[in-house]
Amino acid sequence: MNTEKMSKKELIETIENQSQMILDLQVKLETSNKNSNNRKSQVLELLRQHESLSITELADLLNISTKNVSSQLTYLRTDGYKIFTNQFGRKVLFEDKPEETETETETETEIE
């Protein structure tokens, strides 16, 4: 684009068009991030509801690609969730149970 030969009016229109394109891209990015967080939550919830799931099963349940499922699993692991692959290639979520405090243990011992 040769801006040197453009009139002032053409330059203003070009800038306005580019500004609108930038706004549209920002909206798409925000929507994409919201969908990604929602997808991540959906994958997490499914893993909590089932003992184990394959990537294909997760993809079918969420109606998304297996590549998208793999990405969501990576994001969840980055967030600190312990997601492992079992010997059958299925994904398993491991969540720690809250540890007992000393007073709970002492109380249980006193009752026995």
QUIHUBEL-V698444 format. One record per pair of residues at least 12 apart in sequence whose ideal C-beta (glycine too) atoms are under 8 Angstrom apart, sorted by the first residue. I is the first residue (numbers start at 0). GAP is how many residues later the second one is. If there is no record, write none. Layout:
I,GAP
I,GAP
This chain:
0,13
35,36
35,39
38,23
38,25
38,29
38,33
39,32
39,35
39,36
39,39
41,20
42,15
42,19
42,26
42,29
42,30
42,33
43,32
43,37
43,49
45,12
45,15
45,16
46,36
46,44
46,45
46,46
47,45
47,47
50,41
51,34
51,36
51,38
51,39
51,40
52,37
52,38
53,35
53,36
53,37
54,14
54,15
54,18
54,36
57,33
72,18
80,12
80,14
81,12
81,13
81,14
